[in-house]
Amino acid sequence: MVLTHDSDFLDPEKRGPVPVVYYGDDTMDTYEIADRVDELISWVPDPGDLPLVTNLTEWT
């Protein structure tokens, strides 16, 4: 799994089969990113069950 702000990882041809956890908002506090990743892990404990792209900035 890759945690990134780099939108190049959203391109399927560049990403490959690795799940990407993406945050597009570069103003997000690092603690907020960590909290969202922690919440994601509680919902989907096995990274193999994640979709190819999970967008952390779409959560409210």
N, C-alpha and C positions, 0 to 999 in steps of 0.2 A: 504494500500500500504506500502511496505517495501523498503527503500533505503539501500543497503548493498554492501559490498565488499566481503562478505562471500559466497564462491561458493557452500556451502551446500544448499543454497536457490535455486540453479538451478536444484536440484534433485526434480522431481515432487512428489515423495513419502514423502519428507520432507517438501516441500513448502506448500502444500495444495492449497486452492482456492484463496489465497491472491496474488494480482499482485506484482511482484518484479521488482524494478528498480535497476539494477546491474551495478556496475562499477568495472571492473576487473583490471584496472590500478591503483595500489596503489600510484603511483607518481602523479596522477592528483591533481592539486591545488583545495582546497575547493571552491574557487570562480568559477572555471571552472565547477565543479560538480553542484554548485548552478545555474549557467547560463544554463547548459544543462537541469536541472530539470525544470527551468523556461520556457525554450523553449518547452519542452515536454508538460507542462501544457497549453501553448498557442495552441499547436496542438490538444491535447486531454484533454479538461478541466474536463471531468468526469472520475475519476479513474476506474470506472466500465467498461469503454470502452477500457482500456488498454489490450494488450495481457498479458498472465500470466508472461512473462519475457520480459523486455525491457533492452537492453544492451547499456548503455551510452557510453562505450568506443569504440563502433563500428562507431561512428559518426566522420566525418572529417570536 
